[in-house]
Amino acid sequence: MRAEGSLRKTHLYDCHVQWAVMTSFSGFEMPVEYKGHGILKEHLAVRNGVGIFDVSHMGRFEVLGDESMVFLEYVTSRRLENLSEGASRYGLLLNENGGILDDIIINYFNQKKSLLVVNAGNRERDFNWLLQKSKGYKVSLKDISDQTPMFAVQGPTSQKTLQKLVQPDLNNLKRFNFLTTEVSNQPCMISRTGYTGEDGFEIIQYDAPLDKPQKALKLWNIILEAGKEFEILPCGLGARDTLRLEAGLPLYGNDIDENTNPFEARLDNFVNLEKENFVGKKKLMELKNFSPSKVRVGIAMDERGVPRPHYKIIKNGKEIGEITSGGISITHGKIGIGIGYVSTQFSELGTPVQIMIKDKARRARIVDLMKQLRDLKSSNK
């Protein structure tokens, strides 16, 4: 039994603690980088080849029962009735005020079974919230996180790596779809999803409980062996953060939270207001008639300096917003980049702004981080 206040551990903790620099994250003790190569090499391995992350700290909930889809339509922001078996869909859990409780992936098996993947820091809160909302529905919820280790294999050669280990042709697995198969005789679900801005896969291993970590370690090592010819590296949370930041992907707790609505976060593409009813719809219908006062944007520095969370964004000498995530873009030659919120009137791409760094206003501009990354990768081909 876990002592109150102690950090959780994933199946691979004993392996990580031997080879990695550890940190606390969302209540878990996790690798931030691996000794001998570090964040820079891990980041470039994913951008140029392949890397593998232990993402078992994320939550995995089975939703089962005759009214599974009716229930999920009610508690998520996406229209799900048009899903085909084996489809994954990004969506939001919202509160009654339209605030973002979490951003999640819904994996649809059939009318009576789906699997939700939620953020690590929200596992217990999300599960309890879903339980409370499920009252009155013919549905059961099961947290299978501790029985199903989860790995992310990401990068341009991720498909070639995994294809060595599975029989199905992964060319046929489209983005945001999944299949169930065996990975080197280990029963798994493989989805073509990820959080790095690269092609990649997330693998959920079945029947591998936390108190018997040998199965998870075996699969981890098998994947590392398969990726040797592509110079695969195990990667920690440090590279995971620099990769998602370069791609402009929001991190829950930094860039979005329950006080942020989808219009402000520019995630309204993942909200289907035409649905008959779902949690938060009434408030969003009110909000849609008004432009948000602030919106999420990408930031790129035009002079030296690294934007960090809570640094002020300035225009014409006045504060117009704040950085929520920031750091160095390794792929772009170590320029400073960030995600933040600015007054809507200053959110147009290319708008020059300044970031207050150590009491000095440094030049920057509003950018589309994902487009910037794609353009750079295209020019380097």
N, C-alpha and C positions, 0 to 999 in steps of 0.2 A: 504493500500500500504506500502511495506517495505521500511523504510528509508535507504538511501544509506549508506553503511558501517555497517549497523546493522546486527546482527547475525540472521539467520533463526531459526525457531522453528518447531519441528515436532508436529504431532497431540497430542502427550502425554506430551507436555511441562509442563502443569500445574501440572500433576501428578509427573513428574520427579523432578521438582523444589521443591516439597514438601518433597520427600523421598530420593533424591539423592544429591551427591556432583556433581556440574555441571562444565563443561569445554567447551572451544571453540574448534571445530574440523571441518575443511573443510567448514568454513563459517556457521556452525550450533552451537547452544547451546545444548550440549548433556550431559547425565549422564556419569560420569567416574566411579563411584561406588555408591552403595546404602548404606545409613546409617544403622548401626546395624550389617552389615556383612562384607562388603568391598571386595576388589579384591581377596584375598586369598580364601575366602569361595565361592565366585561366580565362580572362576576358577574351584575349586574342585567339585562344584555342576554340572558343565557341564562335567567334566571328568568322574565322578562317577554316575551321575543321570541325571538331566535335568535343564537347565536354559533357560530363554527367554530374548532376546535382542530386543530393538526397533532399527530397521535399516531403518526407513523411510527416513533418510537423503540421502540414495542412490537414484540414478536416475532410472526412469522407462519410457521407450519410446516405444510406439506402432509404428510398421512399417506396413503400410497397402497399398494394391493396387496390380494390376495385375503383376507388376514387382518387388514385394517385395523381392523374393529370388534372382533374378538376381542382384538387388542392394546390398543385404547383402553379396552375394558372392564377390562382388567387394570391399566392404569397410571392410570386416573382413578377418582374416588370415585362417579361417577354411573352409574346404569343407563341404557344407551344403546340397548338392543335395540328399544325402543319409539319411537325417533326416526323422524320422517317426513322425506323429502327437503326441504331448505330450513329445517330447524330448527336453532336455536342453543341451547346448554345451558351454563349456568354450572357449573363443577365444580372439584375440587381435585386437585392432584398431591400425594401423601403419601409420606413415607419409611416405613421398616419400623416405626418407633416411633409412627406415626400423626401425626407432625409435618407441618405444612403447608409443602411445598416451593414451591408457588405456587398462586394462584387463577387460573383460565383460562376461556376460552370455547371450546367445541367446536362447530364448524359442520359439519353433516352434509350432504354432497352426495349420496352413495349408499354402498352397501356397500363400495366400493373406494376411496372418496375422502372425506377430511375435512380441515378446516383448523382448526388450533389458534391462538388468539391468547393470548400470554403477556405477562407484565410485562417492561418494558424491562430492568430490572436483572438479570433471571434468564435472558435470552435464551440466552447461551452455556451456562450451567449446565443449563437445562432441556433444550436440544437434545442435549447430550452424555449426560445422564441417560436421555433417551428412546432415544437410539441404543443405549446399553448394555442397556436393558431390552428392546429389539426383537430381540435375538439369539434365534434359534430361531423367529421368526415370519416368515411370508411377507408382508413389509411393507417399504416404503422411506420414508425421511424426507427432506424437502427444506426447507431454510430459505430462504424466498422473501422475507424481510423487505426486503432491499435492492432488490428488483425491483418492490415493491408499496407505494407510499406509502399512508398511511392517514390519513383525516380524520374528525373527529367533528363532526357538525352537530347541535346540541342546543338545545332550547327549544320553547315552545308553538307557534311559527310555523316550526319546522324542516320540517314536512311541506309546508307551502305553498311554502317556499323550494325544496325539492328537486323538488316536483311539476312545476315549470316546466321541469325539465331531463330528466325521464324519461317514457317512455310508459306503463309499468305504473301502475295506480291504487294509490297508496301507502296508501289506506284499507284495502286488502285485505292489507297486510303487517302482521301482528300482532306484538306484543312478543315478542322472542326468536325471530324468524324472519328469513330473509334471502332475497334473490333476486339473480340475476345479470342485468345489463342494461347499457345504455349510458347514461352521464350526459353529455349533450351530445356524443355520438359517441365518448366515451371508455369502453372496456370496464371494467366495475366490478362488484364485489359490494357490495350494500347490505344491512346488517343493522339491525333496529330494536332497537338496544342502546345503552348509554352508561353514563356514570359520574358523572352530575350530579344525579340525582333528578328529571330532567325527561324528557318524551318526546323522542326524538331518534334519530339514525341514525349508524352508522359506515360509512364508505365505504372499501373497499380497491380501489385502481386497479391494473389489470393492465398488464403490459408497459410499465413506466415505470421503468427502471433508475436507480440512484443517480447514475451517471456521465453520465446524460442527463436532467437535472432539468426540462427545459422542459415536458414533458408534465404533470408534477405541478404546476408553477407555473400552467400554463394552466387545469387543473381547479380549483385553489384560487381563481383569479381569476374563473372562471365562476360558482362558487358564491357568492362575495362579490357579484358583480353581480346574481345572481338574488335575493339577500336584501336588496338595497338598500332596497326599499320597506318592509321590516320592520326596518330599522335594524340589520342584522347587524353584528357586530363580530368581528374576529379576536381570539382569546383565548389567553392563555398559561397556564403551569402554576400561577400564583398563583390565578387564578380557578378552575381545575380543582380545586385543593385545597380552597378555601373551599366550593365547591359540593358536593363529595363529602362533606366533613365535616358540613355541614348535613343531609345525607341519611343520615348515620350509616354510610357505606360505608367498610369497612376498607381501609387502604393497606398493601400488602405491604412489609415491612421496618420499618414503624412499629407497626401494630396486629396483624399476624399474621406469623409466620415459622416456620421449621422446628422451633422449640422450643415452638410452640403447637399444641395439637390442636383438632379441630373442635368438641368439646364446650365447651372453654374459650372458643373464639372465637364460639360460638353460630352456627356454620356447619354443624351436624350435619344440618340440613334438606337439605344438598347432599351428603349421604353416604347411599348405599343399601346398608346392611349385609346386606340379603337377597341381594345378588349372591354368586355362588358363591365368587369369589376376586378380590381386587385387592390391590395393594401397600398395606400398612398395616392391612388388615382384622383380622388376628389380634390386634394390639395394641388396636385400637378395640373389638373384642368384649370384651376384658378391661376396658377403661376404662368401657364403657357401664353396667356394674353398680355404678359408684361415682359419686357426685356430684363434679364438679370442685371443687377447692378455691378456684378463682377463675374469674370469667367476665367477658366483655367487656360493657361498658355505655356508654350515652350520659350525658353530664353537661351540665347547664345551670346557669349561675351565677345566684344570687338576689341578689347584690350586685356592685358593680363589681370587675372583675378578669378577666384573660385566662389560662385554664389553658394550660400549655405542656407538651410532652413531658417526662417524668420528675418533674413536680410531684407531690407526695404527696397522696393522698386520705385524709382523716381522719374518724373517727367516734368520738364519746365520748372524744376526746383521744388515740386510738390510730390508728396507720397501718393502713389496710385495703386500700390499693392504690396505683396509680400511673397518671397520665395518659400515654397513648401518642401521641395527636394532639390538638391544641387550637388555638383561634384565636377569631376573631370571627364571629358569625352576622350577615351583612350583611342578609339577608332579615328577620330578627327584630329589626331595629333596633339592631344592633351589641352584642348581649349576648354574653358569653363562653360558649363551648360546647367540649366535648371528647369524646374517646373514651378509655376506659381500662379497666383490670381492677380488680375489687374482690373481696374475699372473698365467696363465694356467698351467705352469710347476709345480706349487706347489699345484694343486687342487685335487690330488688323496686322496681318503678317507684314514684316519689314519695318514696323514702327520702331524708331530709335528710342531707347530708354536708358536709364542709368541704374546701377545696382550699388547700394551703399556697402562698401567692403572696407572694414577698419577705418571708418569715418571719412572715407574718400569715395566720391561718386565716380564709378567706372562705367565706360560706354558698353552698351549691349543692345540687342534688338529682339523683337518678337519673331519666333520662327515656328515652323512645323517640324518638330524633332524627328518624327518618323520619316517624313519626306526627305529631310536633310540626310538621314542615314541611308536611305535607299538610293538617293542620287549619288552619294559618295561611293557606295558599293558598286553601282552601275559603272561609274567612271573608272573604277579600278579593275574591271573585268578585262 
